[in-house]
């Protein structure tokens, strides 16, 4: 089996950091909303929405969780969903997306997804980068929410990127 594209490895590390930033958050705090920010559990649902949209709907033509698409789309209404519910959906979406992501090549990352019969301006590579950076945005937001809620002993910096997702060049 071939090694995943370096960006896919970075996505995996980014996801693990996102989870590390919400580890140990209780249900009440996960659902607590500090205006104007969304709550932590909504942010989890929101990243599930983006992964499903880009990697399942656009990438594979399937939307297994239409409720996620309705409830957590960008610009959608704020809500305070149960953390266990959104984490379960997030994990299922990730599991469905991973085989497709792990098969991506540089050539595939340069392709344009098609929506309603028309190619999008962005490539799959652009979408993958958007997801990675979007995770980091909400990881920081979730940490700020946790600080505001008085949580202590929070992660101070990114985890072991040198071991888990070190720089490596693309392979030809």
N, C-alpha and C positions, 0 to 999 in steps of 0.2 A: 504494500500500500504506500502511495506517495505521501510525502509530508504536505500538510495544508499550506496554502499561500501565507506568506508572512503577515498580511493584514488579518487573516482569519485567526492566526495565533494571537495577535494583538487584541482582537475582539474577545477571544476566550479569557485572556488576562483581565481585560476591562470588565467583563461580566463578573469575574470573581471578586474584583475590587468593589464593584457595586454591591454585591452580596455582603462582603466584609463590612461595608459601611452601614448596613441595616441589621447586622447580626445582633441578636439580643434585644431588639426593639420590641417592647410589649405591644399587645393589641391596642390598648388605649392610646399610647403615644404614636403608634403607626397611623392611627386615624385622626389624630389631633391636627387641626388646620390652623396655621398662624398666618392670617391674611397679610399680604396678598398671595402668599405661597400656597401651593397645594400641599396636602399631607403626604407623608412618606408612602403610604400604601397606594395612593393615587399615582405617585411617581413610578412605582413598580408596574402598575397596570399600564401606564403610559409607555414605558419601554417595551412591555409585552406587545402593545399595539404597534409600535414602530417595527419591531422585529417581524411580527406577523405580516404587516403591510409590505415590507420590502422583500423579505426572504421567503415568505410562504405565498402571499397573494400575487405579488409581482414576479417573484422568482419561480414559483411552482404552480401558480394558478389555483391555489386552494386557500380558503379562509375558514379554518376549523373552529374559530372562536369569534363569530360575528358580534357577540355581545361586547367583546373587548374592543372591536373596531368602533362600535357605537359609543361606548362609555368613556374611552380614554384617548380619543383622537385629539390631536393638537388643536387648541382653541376650544375644546369641548368644555362642558360645565364641570365645575368643581364638585367632588363628591368625597366621601370618606368610606371607601370599601373595606371589608375585612381583609387584613393582611394575608391570612392563610389562603383565602380565595384567589387573590391576585398572584401570590407566589406560586400556587399550584398551576394557574394558567400560564404564567411566565415560564415555569419549568417545562411544561408540555410544549409550548411554542418553541422554546430553545431546542428541545429534543427533536422536534420535527424539522427545524431549520438546519441543524448541524450537519446531517449527511450531505445536504445540498451545498452548504458553505464549504465543507471539507473537500468537495469535488471541484471547487472553483479554480480555474487557471487564470493566468494573466490575460489571456485572450478573452476568456469569458467575462472578466472584470471590466473589459473595455467595451462590452456589448451594451446596448441601450435596451432597457426593459420596454415592453409594449403595453400600453394601456388603452383600451377602447380602440384597438386597431392602429394606434399611432405610437411611434417610438418616442420615449421621453428624452428630454435634453440631457438628463443625467445618465451616467453609466452605472452598472452594478458596483463598480469600484467606488464611485462617488457616494452611492447609497451606503456602502459598507463603512466608509469614512464618516459619513454623517451619523451613523448609529454609534460608532466608537466615541465620537466627540459628544454626542448627545448623552451617552452614559456618564461621561466625566462631568458634564454640566450638572446632571441630577445627582451624581454622587456628592459633589460639593454642596448642592442645595440640601440634600438629606443630612449631611454633616452639620450644616448651619442650623437646620431645624433641631437636630439632636442637641446642639450646644444651647440653643434657646430653651429647650425643655430641661436643661440642667444635667444632661447625661455627662458622665465623667469617664476617663480612661478610654477615650476614643482613639482610633488609629490616627497617627500623626502625619503619615506620608504614604505614598504608594508602597505596596508590598514588595515581594521579592521578584521584581521584574527581571533582574539579571539572570535568575535561574529559570523562572516560569515563562518568560517571553522576551529573551534577549534579542537584540538586533540581529537579523540575519538577512543577507541579500536574497533576492528572488533567484530561483533556480531556473535555468533555461529549459 
